[in-house]
Amino acid sequence: MSLLQCPIYSGAFGPFAWVFMLIGGVAALVIGILIANYMHKDAIKRGINAEFWLVFGLFFSVFGLILYFIVRNNYNQERKE
């Protein structure tokens, strides 16, 4: 029997790989919710489409936050002109 066929060994993290995946998934979900919450509150303060940014933050998390920081400056520039 090879090592890969052994029921105890299940990859690089051993038999508890599912625990690490569960913790990582929950952490990613919590971070996404916190980012979306921040984007939503900030969008309300700035008077832009808050619901769009809430959903965008939930789906794209950190990448959505970076895009939001870029786009929100454009909203400020348009209002000043």
N, C-alpha and C positions, 0 to 999 in steps of 0.2 A: 504494500500500500504506500502510495506517495504522500508527501506532506500535504498537498492540495486536496487529497481525498479524505484526509483525517477529519472527523466531525468536530474535533475540539479546535483545530486551527481554522480560522475563517478570514484570513487576510493579514494585513500589516498591523491592525489594532487588536487582533485576537478575537475571542468570542464575544466581546462586549462592544463591538463596533457600532451596533445599533444605539447604544447609550450615547456615544459621542455624536452620532448623527442626530439624535433627538435633541441633545443639548445645543448643538450648533443650529439646528432648525428653529428652536424656540428663541435662541439669542438673535438670530437674523430677523425673526418676526417681531420681536420686541423693539429692536433697533429701527426697523421699518416703521412701526407704529409711532415711535418717538419722533422720528424725522418728519413723518406726515403730520403729526400734531403741531410741531413747530412751524412747518410750512403753512398750515391752515391758519394758525393764529397770526402769523406775520402777514399773510395775504389779506386777512380781514382788516388789520391795521392800515395797510397800504391801499385798501379799496379795490383790490383786483379780484379775479375770479377764484375765490377760496376753495370751492368744492372741486374744481379742476385740479388745483395743486394738491389737495388732500389725496385724491385718487392717484395722481401722478407720483406722489411721494410713497404711497403704499406699494405701488408696482415697481418703481425704479429705485427706491431707497437712496443710497449714497449718490448714485449718478443723477437722480432726480433733484437732490439737494444742490449739487454743483450747478446743474442747469438752472435751477431756480435762482441761485445767487447771481448768475449771469443775466437772466431775463429780468429780474426785479429792478436792476439798475437801469435797464432800458425803459421800464415804466416810469421811473423817477425822471429821466431825461425828457420823456415825452410830455410830462405834466409841467415841467419848468418852462418849456417853449411856448 
